[in-house]
Amino acid sequence: MHSIIGAGIAGLSCSISLTEKNIDHEIFDKYSKNSPKAYGIQISPNASNILRKLGVLEKIIPQMHKIETIELISARDEKTLTCLPIGKFARERYHSDYYTINRNTLHESLRNLAEENKTVINYNSEITSTCVTEENTSISINKNTTHHTNTVILSSGINSESLYPATQKILRKKLKFRAFRATLNKNEIPLNLEMNKVNVWLGDTMHLVVYPIDVNVFNFVLIAKEKYYNKVNKTIDGENLPGNISKKINELISSIKWESWSLNESCTIQKNNFNLPIFSIGDSAHPMPPHLAQGAGMALEDGYVLAEILASKRTTEEMHQEYYKKRFSRVNKVIRNANMNGEIFHLNGVLEHIRNMYLKNLSGDFHLSKYDWLYNYKV
Ligand SMILES: Cc1cc2nc3c(=O)[nH]c(=O)nc-3n(C[C@H](O)[C@H](O)[C@H](O)COP(=O)(O)OP(=O)(O)OC[C@H]3O[C@@H](n4cnc5c(N)ncnc54)[C@H](O)[C@@H]3O)c2cc1C
């Protein structure tokens, strides 16, 4: 029996894929079935490729928004820097669309499928510790029940450090950026927004990403330098954001009631503990900056790939080696590119000018083709 800790996107991707291979497993989640507050998520072609394989894509297509364009805009003067024709590009190149969706819709659809598969999902079951040795593997549920298992699959999200074996060193790096999220109705927004477009405003102290998630509802993600976070009222005030941001964008930021997250990065798919039956997928393995919109994409890929490896029934060490081979360099490349975007999005002065020229003077297809390695991934 494999025990999956966490019924998030990574855990459910792994579960659905294990069921397809007739592999016994169970899931534990610390929360009840209720979904958290709805936010949005971008689903790139590599992520929809996995959703298709899981049998979920067709079910959620009616609730997804097909994105035709990603428009990059200067937050300084609100002028367009470039329009990336992502819809046409993704269809021609990857035979897939680029979507946005309400994260809860995606999550519920994965969970419904796991439940239809008759997978046991133990809600209100917080795994408070794990004991993983070569002889014995167990997990502790709600601090009071010890549960024996064969393999632990950690998919418990960003705060999973305490569940790793003591021998696995976790080096989480706190990022200098903080994420703020909000959802707003179209009629509350003083901007010209379209239902098939992602808008990104680039400023030196922040960038703002806006896209549709439900009928006339838009998701706002603001990434700003951590130092501008107001710890007292737990929000961000546009007027306190110095730098090259227009008055309109400034006022918009100030008028929104944000929820915020601190951001971390690391990759724990490492070459140690290869003899222990514990694997880690999704954010628990590699929290990453959101500047490439790939956290859920990587969670889906990890879960799917790990299930295939577990089905191969090799030794624990061989399975770890295979997982490392398939995931380590890809995930690290995503993290590196996300960090690079973080730098490029927030340039100022001469470098900002050079970036803008580069964006304006080269074609959208050229800019997008740099992500072939990411979007065209075949698991
Ligand atoms: C601002 C922002 C914007 C983002 N935008 C995008 C985007 O556009 N596209 C994209 O692909 N990704 C995006 N992401 C990232 C994405 O949301 C995450 O990477 C993804 O949800 C990770 O899934 P997961 O299953 O690994 O973790 P989670 O979704 O966090 O799931 C973890 C699960 O484990 C459970 N759990 C935790 N601890 C325990 C425990 N001890 N015992 C039992 N259960 C436990 C939790 O209840 C939860 O259900 C964004 C992230 C941020 C912060």
PDBQT file of the ligand as one rigid body, heavy atoms in Angstrom, charges set to zero:
ROOT
HETATM    1  C1  LIG A 401       0.464  33.649  -6.413  1.00  0.00    +0.000 C 
HETATM    2  C2  LIG A 401       0.544  32.280  -7.008  1.00  0.00    +0.000 A 
HETATM    3  C3  LIG A 401       0.110  32.074  -8.305  1.00  0.00    +0.000 A 
HETATM    4  C4  LIG A 401       0.213  30.794  -8.885  1.00  0.00    +0.000 A 
HETATM    5  N1  LIG A 401      -0.182  30.639 -10.176  1.00  0.00    +0.000 NA
HETATM    6  C5  LIG A 401       0.008  29.451 -10.774  1.00  0.00    +0.000 A 
HETATM    7  C6  LIG A 401      -0.342  29.261 -12.155  1.00  0.00    +0.000 A 
HETATM    8  O1  LIG A 401      -0.837  30.169 -12.814  1.00  0.00    +0.000 OA
HETATM    9  N2  LIG A 401      -0.102  28.047 -12.739  1.00  0.00    +0.000 N 
HETATM   10  C7  LIG A 401       0.456  27.019 -12.022  1.00  0.00    +0.000 A 
HETATM   11  O2  LIG A 401       0.702  25.938 -12.607  1.00  0.00    +0.000 OA
HETATM   12  N3  LIG A 401       0.774  27.146 -10.703  1.00  0.00    +0.000 NA
HETATM   13  C8  LIG A 401       0.558  28.328 -10.058  1.00  0.00    +0.000 A 
HETATM   14  N4  LIG A 401       0.862  28.465  -8.745  1.00  0.00    +0.000 N 
HETATM   15  C9  LIG A 401       1.390  27.313  -7.985  1.00  0.00    +0.000 C 
HETATM   16  C10 LIG A 401       0.354  26.242  -7.635  1.00  0.00    +0.000 C 
HETATM   17  O3  LIG A 401      -0.797  26.787  -7.030  1.00  0.00    +0.000 OA
HETATM   18  C11 LIG A 401       0.990  25.223  -6.687  1.00  0.00    +0.000 C 
HETATM   19  O4  LIG A 401       2.303  24.932  -7.120  1.00  0.00    +0.000 OA
HETATM   20  C12 LIG A 401       0.209  23.911  -6.676  1.00  0.00    +0.000 C 
HETATM   21  O5  LIG A 401      -1.086  24.131  -6.170  1.00  0.00    +0.000 OA
HETATM   22  C13 LIG A 401       0.941  22.868  -5.798  1.00  0.00    +0.000 C 
HETATM   23  O6  LIG A 401       0.155  21.724  -5.644  1.00  0.00    +0.000 OA
HETATM   24  P1  LIG A 401       0.515  20.648  -4.526  1.00  0.00    +0.000 P 
HETATM   25  O7  LIG A 401      -0.460  19.564  -4.689  1.00  0.00    +0.000 OA
HETATM   26  O8  LIG A 401       1.961  20.348  -4.573  1.00  0.00    +0.000 OA
HETATM   27  O9  LIG A 401       0.304  21.408  -3.132  1.00  0.00    +0.000 OA
HETATM   28  P2  LIG A 401      -1.044  21.961  -2.478  1.00  0.00    +0.000 P 
HETATM   29  O10 LIG A 401      -1.991  22.397  -3.508  1.00  0.00    +0.000 OA
HETATM   30  O11 LIG A 401      -0.588  22.931  -1.453  1.00  0.00    +0.000 OA
HETATM   31  O12 LIG A 401      -1.682  20.691  -1.756  1.00  0.00    +0.000 OA
HETATM   32  C14 LIG A 401      -1.177  20.182  -0.550  1.00  0.00    +0.000 C 
HETATM   33  C15 LIG A 401      -2.280  19.369   0.141  1.00  0.00    +0.000 C 
HETATM   34  O13 LIG A 401      -1.700  18.733   1.277  1.00  0.00    +0.000 OA
HETATM   35  C16 LIG A 401      -2.521  18.888   2.413  1.00  0.00    +0.000 C 
HETATM   36  N5  LIG A 401      -1.632  18.808   3.585  1.00  0.00    +0.000 N 
HETATM   37  C17 LIG A 401      -0.674  19.687   3.954  1.00  0.00    +0.000 A 
HETATM   38  N6  LIG A 401      -0.029  19.263   5.045  1.00  0.00    +0.000 NA
HETATM   39  C18 LIG A 401      -0.594  18.068   5.372  1.00  0.00    +0.000 A 
HETATM   40  C19 LIG A 401      -0.358  17.140   6.417  1.00  0.00    +0.000 A 
HETATM   41  N7  LIG A 401       0.614  17.323   7.320  1.00  0.00    +0.000 N 
HETATM   42  N8  LIG A 401      -1.124  16.031   6.479  1.00  0.00    +0.000 NA
HETATM   43  C20 LIG A 401      -2.106  15.804   5.555  1.00  0.00    +0.000 A 
HETATM   44  N9  LIG A 401      -2.377  16.664   4.546  1.00  0.00    +0.000 NA
HETATM   45  C21 LIG A 401      -1.620  17.782   4.460  1.00  0.00    +0.000 A 
HETATM   46  C22 LIG A 401      -3.187  20.241   2.195  1.00  0.00    +0.000 C 
HETATM   47  O14 LIG A 401      -4.400  20.337   2.911  1.00  0.00    +0.000 OA
HETATM   48  C23 LIG A 401      -3.408  20.244   0.679  1.00  0.00    +0.000 C 
HETATM   49  O15 LIG A 401      -4.641  19.673   0.324  1.00  0.00    +0.000 OA
HETATM   50  C24 LIG A 401       0.751  29.716  -8.133  1.00  0.00    +0.000 A 
HETATM   51  C25 LIG A 401       1.146  29.905  -6.815  1.00  0.00    +0.000 A 
HETATM   52  C26 LIG A 401       1.058  31.179  -6.250  1.00  0.00    +0.000 A 
HETATM   53  C27 LIG A 401       1.517  31.390  -4.810  1.00  0.00    +0.000 C 
ENDROOT
TORSDOF 0
